[in-house]
Amino acid sequence: MMGIPNDSNPYPPVDPTRLHQSATYSMELTKHANQLVTKISQSTTFAKELMTAAQKSDQRKVDEMIASVGIPSKVTTKYTPSGIRFVLHKEVDGAVCCEVSMILNW
């Protein structure tokens, strides 16, 4: 619902189009994130190999393993001695429109 113009409001009228688009893409990213954590939770072998590669700072192997899950989203992975962080992001018209991030501890 659009508000009545008010001279005391310094902002232009809101347009939720971009927010709606980001929310829609975020739903897609959330599904992809679910696929990733499902793979990790259902395969002890995959989880162990991922953790081993991360602890060795073998970024290439980590990236290959994430790619093997088959999710189409771009995933940035960072890890520390205590866990791993995944950021799934979507670009629209050359700019990041939304991100979903998760941190899993080990």
C-alpha positions as CSV (number, residue, x, y, z in Angstrom):
1,M,0.0,0.0,0.0
2,M,1.4,3.4,-1.0
3,G,1.4,6.1,1.7
4,I,0.2,9.6,1.3
5,P,3.1,11.9,0.2
6,N,4.5,13.7,3.2
7,D,6.8,16.7,2.9
8,S,8.6,15.5,6.1
9,N,9.7,12.2,4.5
10,P,13.0,12.8,2.6
11,Y,12.9,9.4,0.9
12,P,11.3,8.5,-2.4
13,P,8.3,6.2,-2.5
14,V,9.3,2.6,-2.0
15,D,9.4,0.1,-4.9
16,P,9.5,-3.5,-3.6
17,T,10.4,-4.9,-7.1
18,R,14.0,-5.5,-6.4
19,L,13.4,-6.8,-2.8
20,H,10.8,-9.2,-4.3
21,Q,13.3,-10.4,-6.9
22,S,16.0,-10.9,-4.2
23,A,13.6,-12.9,-2.0
24,T,12.6,-15.1,-4.9
25,Y,16.3,-15.8,-5.8
26,S,17.0,-16.4,-2.1
27,M,14.4,-19.1,-2.0
28,E,16.4,-20.8,-4.8
29,L,19.7,-20.4,-2.9
30,T,18.1,-21.8,0.2
31,K,17.2,-25.0,-1.7
32,H,20.7,-25.3,-3.0
33,A,22.1,-24.8,0.5
34,N,19.8,-27.6,1.7
35,Q,21.2,-29.9,-1.0
36,L,24.7,-29.1,0.2
37,V,24.0,-29.8,3.9
38,T,22.0,-32.9,3.0
39,K,25.0,-34.3,1.2
40,I,27.3,-33.5,4.1
41,S,24.8,-34.9,6.7
42,Q,24.1,-38.1,4.8
43,S,27.6,-39.1,3.7
44,T,30.2,-39.5,6.4
45,T,32.8,-40.2,3.7
46,F,32.0,-36.9,1.9
47,A,32.1,-35.0,5.3
48,K,35.4,-36.6,6.2
49,E,37.0,-35.8,2.8
50,L,35.7,-32.2,2.9
51,M,37.0,-31.6,6.4
52,T,40.4,-33.2,5.5
53,A,40.8,-31.1,2.4
54,A,39.8,-27.9,4.3
55,Q,42.2,-28.6,7.1
56,K,45.0,-29.1,4.5
57,S,44.0,-25.8,2.9
58,D,43.4,-27.7,-0.3
59,Q,41.0,-25.1,-1.9
60,R,40.9,-26.9,-5.2
61,K,39.7,-30.1,-3.6
62,V,37.2,-28.3,-1.5
63,D,35.8,-26.5,-4.6
64,E,35.7,-29.8,-6.6
65,M,33.8,-31.5,-3.8
66,I,31.2,-28.7,-3.5
67,A,30.9,-28.7,-7.3
68,S,30.3,-32.5,-7.2
69,V,27.1,-31.9,-5.2
70,G,25.6,-30.5,-8.5
71,I,24.1,-27.3,-7.2
72,P,24.0,-24.5,-9.9
73,S,24.6,-21.6,-7.5
74,K,28.0,-20.0,-7.1
75,V,29.5,-21.0,-3.7
76,T,32.3,-19.3,-1.9
77,T,33.9,-21.5,0.8
78,K,36.1,-20.4,3.7
79,Y,37.3,-22.5,6.5
80,T,39.0,-22.2,9.9
81,P,40.4,-24.8,12.3
82,S,36.9,-24.9,13.9
83,G,34.6,-25.0,10.9
84,I,33.6,-24.1,7.4
85,R,31.5,-21.3,5.9
86,F,29.6,-21.5,2.7
87,V,28.2,-18.4,0.9
88,L,25.8,-19.1,-1.9
89,H,25.2,-16.1,-4.1
90,K,23.2,-15.1,-7.2
91,E,24.2,-12.5,-9.7
92,V,21.6,-10.6,-11.8
93,D,22.8,-8.1,-14.4
94,G,26.4,-8.5,-13.3
95,A,25.7,-7.6,-9.6
96,V,25.2,-9.8,-6.6
97,C,21.5,-9.6,-5.8
98,C,21.4,-11.9,-2.8
99,E,23.4,-14.3,-0.6
100,V,22.7,-17.1,1.7
101,S,25.4,-18.1,4.1
102,M,25.9,-21.0,6.5
103,I,28.5,-21.9,9.1
104,L,29.1,-25.5,10.1
105,N,31.4,-26.3,13.0
106,W,33.5,-29.3,13.5
